[in-house]
Amino acid sequence: MAGNTHRENCANAQNPGCVCTGCGGSLHGWQGWTGLAFDPQRARDEKRRKLERKVERTRRGDLSFNARNRQAYIDLARLDIADSMSAPGLQRASRGAPLPKIDVADAGEIRYDAERVTFLGQEIMEKTWKEISVEIDGLAQSEHRSRDIKKQLADHAWCGLLVALIRWIEKLDEAAKFLSEQGKNFVKIHLATPLTGLSKTLADAVIDIVVDKVWTALSRLIQAHFPVVGDDTLRVLRILALFACPSIEQHPDVYKYAARPLMGDAQKLISEDVRETTIALFTSWWTRRAPEAA
């Protein structure tokens, strides 16, 4: 029903925000940032120079505390993570080429975070979206409403879902409860995606579709013996949430539960200078807008 309008600048997150009806936000950002881990070092160096040129300073040379710099530094943090995930032997066909496909049968052979991010992104976001999109088309009963729902999902639904999964894993006292109905309901409640202009019944049905498809995907991962609960997966879910979020400064939970923990990760994924500057910029912002995230 609704046409596919997914564009390369959505996958590569060229600008804050996402209204892509072609992917509903499921492909936003994470493919581009993860792809840099598979590219040669010169690609990341080139990206770093481009981001550093965006940083604004006052006439006295002090860093300006503004939206442009918050965006530049959160992107530098993402780039640092991509840099830290690079490893000998990791590559894709060419710069900008699709990420390597990782089959579920090969899940047990994954060694690097770049592969984990790729695999989880493909399994719980990319693949599920195809089914989700079809079911939304049937539920909406009109192309206009279907496109509107998908556009609204693109506005923080996927990073919100990832944060809800992160919070559920952090809350677990035993791995066996991960895919319980209690876990599914926790994610649905904490996803809390505002779908405006829809009846509560329709909005709830959309959220049910999204979470049910993701739950099925997670079940497949467990059957393939992929460790869905553990420090490695928790770290990768945080990376996915940070990479996929259309605008960190509009989503305090992504900063609180994904970005901030990554900045303190024992693996030192983010350089000290980028970490300290990013924290300073966002602490100033959150103090005014969402003190709970500061």
HELIX and SHEET records of a PDB file:
HELIX    1   1 GLU A    8  ALA A   11  1                                   4    
HELIX    2   2 TRP A   30  PHE A   38  1                                   9    
HELIX    3   3 GLN A   41  GLU A   52  1                                  12    
HELIX    4   4 ALA A   67  MET A   85  1                                  19    
HELIX    5   5 VAL A  104  GLU A  109  5                                   6    
HELIX    6   6 ASP A  113  GLY A  121  1                                   9    
HELIX    7   7 GLN A  122  GLU A  126  3                                   5    
HELIX    8   8 LYS A  127  ALA A  140  1                                  14    
HELIX    9   9 GLU A  143  LEU A  153  1                                  11    
HELIX   10  10 ALA A  157  LYS A  171  1                                  15    
HELIX   11  11 ALA A  175  LYS A  177  5                                   3    
HELIX   12  12 GLU A  181  LEU A  191  1                                  11    
HELIX   13  13 LYS A  200  GLN A  223  1                                  24    
HELIX   14  14 ASP A  231  ALA A  244  1                                  14    
HELIX   15  15 ILE A  248  GLN A  250  5                                   3    
HELIX   16  16 PRO A  252  VAL A  254  1                                   3    
HELIX   17  17 TYR A  255  ALA A  259  3                                   5    
HELIX   18  18 ARG A  260  MET A  263  1                                   4    
HELIX   19  19 GLU A  272  ARG A  289  1                                  18    
HELIX   20  20 PRO A  291  ALA A  293  5                                   3    
END                                                                             
